């Protein structure tokens, strides 16, 4: 599996997994997709994550897994944290249930040092 950054706009690979979260995203957002290298080149990504970058911090706006597979969400988060750390991000903030939008009023937040 491979995590890669793609343009954060409608029509990009993984955009369909994130529904309306991508439409309201800011210019500071990055879209990451997790793809299966053994699949056909035009196969849709297995998972996607929309992340808003703010200085040395990042907020997970939304994450989604296309096809439920054991360990896929954990793999997305592990690879995403490694990628963000390599880009200079120091803290990663996300909801305890990342399927919710990040501005939901009664969401528990988690913050990790990278």
N, C-alpha and C positions, 0 to 999 in steps of 0.2 A: 504494500500500500504506500501511497505517496501523498503527502500534504503539500499543496501549492497555493500560491496567491493568484487570484484571477481578478479582472476588473470588477469593481463593486457597482454593477449596473444590471438592469433588467436584460435578460437574454444571455447572460454569462452562465457558464456551467455552475450548477448549484443554486442559481437564483430561484428556481421553482421550489426548492426545499425550504426556502426562507420566507415564502409568501409575501406579505405586505411590509415586513420589517425592512426590506431592501429599498422600497419606494420612499420611505421616510428617513433614510440614512443621511448622515452628513458627509462632507468631503473628507472628514478624518477617519472614515470607516474603511476597513479592509475586509475583503471576502476571501476566505480560505475554503478549499474543497479537499476532501479525502477521496482519492481515486484508487481503484483496483488496477494494478499494472498488468494483471493477467487477463483483464476484460478487453473487449474491443475498444479501439480508440474513440469511437463515438458513443460509448456507453455513458450513462449519467453517473455523476459522482455518488459515492456511498453515503457521504455526509457532508455538511457544510456548516460554517460558522461565520457570523458577521461580528467583527470586533471594532470598537471605536477606540482610537489611540488618542491619549491626552498626555502630552509630555512624555514622562517615563512610566506612565501607567496605561493600562488597557482595561476596557469594560466589555464584557461579552454582551452584545445586544441580543443575539439569538443564535442557537445551535439546533441543528436538526439532523436526524439520521433517516435516510431514505428507506432502506430495507432493514428491518430489525435483525441484527446478528449479534451474538454474544461477544462482548468486549469492544464493539465498534465505537460506542460513545467514549469509553475510556481511552481508546487509541486516538480518537480525535482530540481529546483534551490533552493527552500526553504530548502528541506531536505539536499541537498548537502552543502549548507552554514553551516547548523547546524552540520553536520558531520565533515566538515573541521575545524570548530571552536573547536570542541571537541578533534581534533587531534593536536591542537596547532597552526593552521594556523591563522595568524593575518590579512592578506590582500588577497583578492580574485579578480583577474583581469580577465576580460572576454570581448569579443567583443559585440558591441551593437546588432549584429546579430550572435548568437552563432552557427549557422549552417555552417558558413564559417570556414576555417582553420585559426589558429591563426597567421600564418605568411603572410597572405594576405596583400598586400601593402596599400590599402586605406580603412582600417577598422577603425571604431571609437571604442576606448577602454573605458571601464568603470572599475573603481576600487572601491572596497568596503572595509571598515574596518569591521572585523568580531568581 
